[in-house]
Amino acid sequence: MSDGARLRGRGDGDERGGRAPTISVADGGFAGLASDDRGVSNVVGYVLVFSLVTVTIGTVFTVGLAGVEDRQEAARLANVERAFEVLDDNVRDIQRYDDPSRSTEIRMNGGRLAVADPTT
């Protein structure tokens, strides 16, 4: 360092104790120029925490949404299977007990029902 600049810190006879080291230039140019990086580390910390939270929420949303859609599709399929089981029971009751009629409701939920030629 030049004659006009000095470095003060905890070990250099600074009576104030816990102050971070500062560089002061005696010729008036940059008096009190701080070499304290704590402000930068706070900003970096906030950015890292915000990024971590954002990535975590995005991952949970993406994976969770796919899981919810899979569960909904499985529930629709189970409902259709149950509706056809009820239809089967009603047709058997008509045949077995000679009932004049039975009623069965099958909700399509966006699907479609078609009658096709039998396959062998």
N, C-alpha and C positions, 0 to 999 in steps of 0.2 A: 504494500500500500504506500501511497505517497505521504509526504510529511503533513499535508493538509487534511488527510482523511484518517479516521480512526474507527475501530470496531469496538463497540461496547457490548458486554453481555454479562451473564451471571457471574462468571469467574473473573471478570476484569475489574473488580472493585466497584461494581455497580451497587449502590446502597439500596436501590429500590427492589431488589430481589428477583421476582419471577418474570420480569419483562423479557420479551424475545429480543434477540440481537438485532440492532439497527446499524445502518451505515450512515454516517453524516459527513458531508464534505464541507470543510471550513471555508472555502472560497465563495460560498453562497449559491452554488449551482443547484445542488439537489439535497438540501438540508432535510434530514429526516426520511430519506429514501428507505423504505422498509423491505427487509428480505423475508418477511413472514409469509409462508405459504398456507397458512391455516384457512384463509378465505377460499382458496382454490380447492383445498381438500373438502370443505363443506359442500361446494358446488358439485364436485365430482361425486361425493357421497350421495347427494340428493338425486343426481342423474342416474347413478347406479341403482339406487333403491326404486326410483320411478320406473326404470327400464325393467327391473326384475318383476315388479308388480304387474306391469303391462304385459310382459311375456307370459307370466303365470296365468293371468286372467284370459289372455288369448288362447293359450293351450287348453285350459279347462273348458272354455267355451267351445272350441273346435272339437275336442275329444268328447265332451259331454253332449254336444248337439248331435253328433253321430250316434252316440249311445241311445239318446232319447228317440231318435228316428227309428233305430233298430227295434227298440221296445214297442213303439207304436205299431210298426209293421207286424211284429209278432202278435200283438194284441188283436189287430184286425184279422189276422189269419186264424187265431184261436176262436174269435167270434163267429167267423164264417163256418169253421168246422163244427162248432156247437150248433149253429142254425141248421146245418144239414143233418146232424144227428137227431135234432128235434123233428125235422121233416121225415126222416126215416122212421122214427117212432110213430108218428102220426099215420103214415102210409101203412105200416104194419098193423096198427090198431084198426084202421078201416078194413083191412083184409081179414084180420082175426075175429073182430067182433061185429062185422057187418054194419059199422057205423055209417050213417048217411053222409056225413061230412066232417071235416076237421079243418082248422085254420092254422096256418103257419106264416110267420112274417120273416122274410130274409132281407136285411138291409144291405144295400150294395156298397155304401161308403166310398163311392168313386170308382168301384170296380164294375165288372160286367159279367153277365151270366149268358152262356150260349149253349145251344144243343148242337152237338156234332155227331157225325157218323161214328158208329162204334169201330174201334180198332181191334185187330186180332194179332 
